[in-house]
């Protein structure tokens, strides 16, 4: 038996809105991690973040962790952003 976990369009919209709200904090933490610790130059960081428009999570990405917790009634879904540690419960 195969179980398929899916994110609905409505939930994806909630995730996108949540990430927009977190964006300034994500970028601040990302810059502290990469630039302030000399892992990247400011120019490299600017290039990798498309002039500070998109977060940079490293070469393979992975900035979000999705958790699906099935129960008898429903499936509880949560999304965690790795830099801020913020969790969105859907």
Buried (B, 14 or more C-beta within 10 A) or exposed (E): EEEEEEBEEEBEEBBEEBBEEBBEEBBEBBBEBBBEEEEBEEEEBBEBBEEBEEBBBEEEEEBEEEEEEEEEEEEEBEBBBBBBEBEBEB
